[in-house]
Amino acid sequence: MKANVGTADKVVRVLIGLALLSLLVLVEGPWKWLGLAGIVPLATAAFGYCPLYSLLGMSTCPLETKAG
């Protein structure tokens, strides 16, 4: 698994993940369980890898320079 999530992307994913997880506490009824979807952006930020980016051939990581 090669990292394909850059720093700015990780920050956005953490913010979105925390916002979604807050629905578990703030919202009543069946919509509160939508907050569990917040686990996905938090996990992709923590691992630095997004499976969807791989399928689409995308990467927000800075380019690595080759020494040599």
KESESE-974725 format. One record per residue: x, y, z of N, C-alpha, C, O, CB in turn; residue number from 0. Coordinates in nm, 2 decimals, decimal comma, padded with zeros to 4 digits. Glycine has a CB too. Layout:
% KESESE-974725
<<X Y Z> <X Y Z> <X Y Z> <X Y Z> <X Y Z> NUM> ...
//
This chain:
% KESESE-974725
<<00,08 -00,12 00,00> <00,00 00,00 00,00> <00,09 00,12 00,00> <00,16 00,15 00,10> <-00,09 00,00 00,12> 0> <<00,08 00,20 -00,11> <00,16 00,32 -00,12> <00,07 00,44 -00,07> <-00,05 00,44 -00,12> <00,22 00,34 -00,26> 1> <<00,12 00,53 00,01> <00,04 00,64 00,05> <00,00 00,73 -00,06> <00,08 00,76 -00,15> <00,13 00,72 00,15> 2> <<-00,13 00,76 -00,06> <-00,18 00,85 -00,17> <-00,26 00,96 -00,12> <-00,34 01,03 -00,19> <-00,26 00,76 -00,27> 3> <<-00,26 00,99 00,01> <-00,33 01,10 00,08> <-00,23 01,20 00,13> <-00,15 01,16 00,22> <-00,43 01,05 00,19> 4> <<-00,23 01,32 00,08> <-00,14 01,43 00,13> <-00,19 01,49 00,26> <-00,29 01,46 00,31> <-00,13 01,53 00,02> 5> <<-00,10 01,58 00,31> <-00,13 01,64 00,44> <-00,25 01,73 00,44> <-00,34 01,71 00,53> <-00,01 01,73 00,48> 6> <<-00,27 01,81 00,34> <-00,40 01,89 00,34> <-00,52 01,81 00,33> <-00,62 01,83 00,40> <-00,39 01,99 00,22> 7> <<-00,51 01,70 00,25> <-00,62 01,61 00,24> <-00,65 01,54 00,37> <-00,77 01,52 00,40> <-00,59 01,50 00,13> 8> <<-00,55 01,50 00,45> <-00,56 01,44 00,58> <-00,64 01,53 00,67> <-00,73 01,48 00,75> <-00,43 01,40 00,63> 9> <<-00,60 01,66 00,67> <-00,67 01,75 00,76> <-00,81 01,76 00,73> <-00,90 01,76 00,82> <-00,60 01,89 00,75> 10> <<-00,85 01,77 00,61> <-00,99 01,78 00,56> <-01,06 01,65 00,60> <-01,18 01,66 00,65> <-01,00 01,80 00,41> 11> <<-01,00 01,54 00,58> <-01,06 01,41 00,62> <-01,09 01,40 00,77> <-01,19 01,35 00,81> <-00,98 01,29 00,57> 12> <<-00,99 01,45 00,85> <-01,01 01,44 01,00> <-01,13 01,53 01,04> <-01,21 01,49 01,12> <-00,88 01,48 01,07> 13> <<-01,14 01,65 00,98> <-01,25 01,74 01,01> <-01,38 01,69 00,97> <-01,48 01,69 01,05> <-01,22 01,88 00,95> 14> <<-01,39 01,63 00,85> <-01,51 01,57 00,81> <-01,55 01,45 00,89> <-01,67 01,43 00,93> <-01,50 01,53 00,66> 15> <<-01,45 01,37 00,93> <-01,48 01,25 01,01> <-01,53 01,29 01,15> <-01,62 01,22 01,20> <-01,35 01,17 01,02> 16> <<-01,47 01,39 01,21> <-01,51 01,43 01,34> <-01,65 01,49 01,34> <-01,73 01,47 01,43> <-01,41 01,53 01,40> 17> <<-01,68 01,57 01,23> <-01,81 01,62 01,21> <-01,92 01,51 01,20> <-02,02 01,52 01,26> <-01,82 01,72 01,09> 18> <<-01,89 01,41 01,12> <-01,98 01,30 01,11> <-02,00 01,23 01,24> <-02,11 01,19 01,27> <-01,94 01,21 00,99> 19> <<-01,89 01,20 01,31> <-01,90 01,13 01,43> <-01,98 01,21 01,54> <-02,04 01,15 01,62> <-01,76 01,10 01,49> 20> <<-01,98 01,34 01,53> <-02,05 01,42 01,62> <-02,20 01,40 01,61> <-02,28 01,43 01,70> <-02,02 01,57 01,61> 21> <<-02,25 01,35 01,49> <-02,39 01,32 01,47> <-02,44 01,22 01,57> <-02,56 01,22 01,60> <-02,42 01,28 01,33> 22> <<-02,35 01,13 01,61> <-02,39 01,02 01,70> <-02,44 01,08 01,84> <-02,53 01,02 01,90> <-02,28 00,93 01,73> 23> <<-02,39 01,20 01,87> <-02,42 01,26 02,00> <-02,53 01,37 01,98> <-02,62 01,39 02,06> <-02,30 01,32 02,06> 24> <<-02,52 01,44 01,87> <-02,61 01,56 01,85> <-02,74 01,53 01,79> <-02,84 01,61 01,81> <-02,54 01,66 01,77> 25> <<-02,76 01,43 01,72> <-02,88 01,40 01,64> <-02,96 01,29 01,70> <-02,90 01,19 01,75> <-02,85 01,37 01,49> 26> <<-03,09 01,30 01,70> <-03,18 01,19 01,75> <-03,24 01,12 01,63> <-03,25 01,18 01,52> <-03,29 01,25 01,85> 27> <<-03,28 01,00 01,65> <-03,35 00,92 01,55> <-03,25 00,84 01,46> <-03,14 00,83 01,50> <-03,43 01,01 01,47> 28> <<-03,30 00,80 01,35> <-03,22 00,71 01,27> <-03,11 00,78 01,20> <-03,01 00,71 01,16> <-03,31 00,64 01,16> 29> <<-03,11 00,91 01,18> <-03,01 00,98 01,12> <-02,88 00,99 01,20> <-02,77 01,01 01,14> <-03,05 01,13 01,09> 30> <<-02,89 00,96 01,33> <-02,77 00,97 01,41> <-02,67 00,86 01,37> <-02,55 00,88 01,39> <-02,80 00,95 01,56> 31> <<-02,72 00,75 01,31> <-02,63 00,64 01,28> <-02,55 00,67 01,15> <-02,45 00,60 01,12> <-02,71 00,51 01,25> 32> <<-02,58 00,77 01,08> <-02,50 00,82 00,97> <-02,37 00,87 01,02> <-02,27 00,87 00,94> <-02,58 00,94 00,89> 33> <<-02,36 00,90 01,14> <-02,23 00,94 01,20> <-02,13 00,84 01,20> <-02,01 00,87 01,20> <-02,26 00,99 01,34> 34> <<-02,16 00,71 01,20> <-02,07 00,60 01,19> <-01,98 00,61 01,06> <-01,87 00,55 01,06> <-02,13 00,47 01,20> 35> <<-02,04 00,67 00,96> <-01,96 00,69 00,84> <-01,84 00,77 00,86> <-01,75 00,77 00,77> <-02,05 00,75 00,73> 36> <<-01,83 00,85 00,97> <-01,71 00,93 01,00> <-01,59 00,84 01,03> <-01,48 00,90 01,02> <-01,74 01,01 01,12> 37> <<-01,61 00,72 01,05> <-01,49 00,63 01,07> <-01,41 00,61 00,95> <-01,29 00,60 00,95> <-01,54 00,49 01,12> 38> <<-01,47 00,62 00,83> <-01,40 00,60 00,70> <-01,30 00,71 00,68> <-01,19 00,68 00,65> <-01,50 00,59 00,59> 39> <<-01,34 00,84 00,68> <-01,24 00,94 00,65> <-01,13 00,95 00,76> <-01,02 00,98 00,73> <-01,31 01,08 00,64> 40> <<-01,17 00,92 00,89> <-01,07 00,91 00,99> <-00,96 00,80 00,96> <-00,84 00,82 00,98> <-01,13 00,90 01,13> 41> <<-01,01 00,69 00,92> <-00,92 00,57 00,89> <-00,83 00,60 00,77> <-00,71 00,57 00,78> <-01,00 00,45 00,87> 42> <<-00,89 00,66 00,67> <-00,80 00,69 00,55> <-00,70 00,80 00,58> <-00,59 00,80 00,53> <-00,89 00,74 00,43> 43> <<-00,74 00,89 00,67> <-00,64 00,99 00,71> <-00,53 00,93 00,80> <-00,41 00,96 00,78> <-00,71 01,11 00,79> 44> <<-00,57 00,84 00,89> <-00,47 00,78 00,98> <-00,37 00,69 00,90> <-00,25 00,69 00,93> <-00,54 00,69 01,08> 45> <<-00,42 00,62 00,80> <-00,33 00,53 00,72> <-00,26 00,60 00,61> <-00,16 00,55 00,55> <-00,41 00,41 00,67> 46> <<-00,32 00,71 00,56> <-00,26 00,78 00,45> <-00,28 00,72 00,32> <-00,21 00,74 00,22> <-00,11 00,80 00,47> 47> <<-00,38 00,63 00,32> <-00,42 00,55 00,20> <-00,57 00,56 00,18> <-00,64 00,53 00,27> <-00,36 00,41 00,21> 48> <<-00,61 00,59 00,05> <-00,75 00,59 00,02> <-00,77 00,49 -00,10> <-00,72 00,51 -00,21> <-00,80 00,73 -00,02> 49> <<-00,85 00,38 -00,08> <-00,87 00,28 -00,18> <-00,94 00,34 -00,31> <-00,91 00,30 -00,42> <-00,96 00,17 -00,13> 50> <<-01,03 00,44 -00,29> <-01,09 00,50 -00,40> <-00,99 00,58 -00,49> <-01,00 00,58 -00,61> <-01,20 00,60 -00,35> 51> <<-00,90 00,65 -00,42> <-00,80 00,72 -00,50> <-00,72 00,62 -00,58> <-00,68 00,65 -00,70> <-00,70 00,79 -00,40> 52> <<-00,69 00,50 -00,53> <-00,61 00,40 -00,60> <-00,69 00,35 -00,73> <-00,64 00,34 -00,84> <-00,58 00,28 -00,51> 53> <<-00,82 00,33 -00,71> <-00,91 00,29 -00,82> <-00,91 00,40 -00,93> <-00,92 00,37 -01,05> <-01,05 00,26 -00,78> 54> <<-00,91 00,52 -00,89> <-00,92 00,63 -00,99> <-00,78 00,68 -01,03> <-00,77 00,77 -01,12> <-00,99 00,75 -00,92> 55> <<-00,67 00,62 -00,98> <-00,54 00,66 -01,02> <-00,50 00,80 -00,97> <-00,42 00,87 -01,03> <-00,53 00,66 -01,17> 56> <<-00,56 00,84 -00,86> <-00,53 00,98 -00,80> <-00,43 00,97 -00,68> <-00,41 00,86 -00,63> <-00,66 01,04 -00,76> 57> <<-00,37 01,08 -00,65> <-00,29 01,09 -00,54> <-00,27 01,24 -00,50> <-00,26 01,32 -00,59> <-00,15 01,03 -00,56> 58> <<-00,28 01,27 -00,37> <-00,26 01,41 -00,33> <-00,13 01,42 -00,25> <-00,10 01,52 -00,19> <-00,38 01,45 -00,24> 59> <<-00,05 01,31 -00,25> <00,08 01,32 -00,19> <00,18 01,40 -00,28> <00,16 01,40 -00,40> <00,14 01,18 -00,16> 60> <<00,27 01,47 -00,22> <00,37 01,54 -00,30> <00,46 01,44 -00,37> <00,48 01,33 -00,33> <00,46 01,63 -00,21> 61> <<00,50 01,48 -00,49> <00,59 01,39 -00,57> <00,72 01,36 -00,50> <00,78 01,45 -00,44> <00,61 01,45 -00,70> 62> <<00,76 01,24 -00,51> <00,89 01,20 -00,45> <01,00 01,22 -00,56> <00,97 01,19 -00,67> <00,89 01,05 -00,40> 63> <<01,11 01,27 -00,52> <01,22 01,29 -00,61> <01,31 01,17 -00,60> <01,34 01,12 -00,49> <01,30 01,42 -00,58> 64> <<01,36 01,13 -00,72> <01,45 01,02 -00,72> <01,60 01,07 -00,71> <01,64 01,15 -00,79> <01,43 00,93 -00,85> 65> <<01,67 01,01 -00,62> <01,81 01,05 -00,61> <01,89 00,96 -00,70> <01,86 00,84 -00,72> <01,86 01,03 -00,46> 66> <<01,98 01,02 -00,77> <02,06 00,93 -00,85> <02,12 01,00 -00,96> <02,19 00,93 -01,04> <01,98 00,82 -00,90> 67> 
//
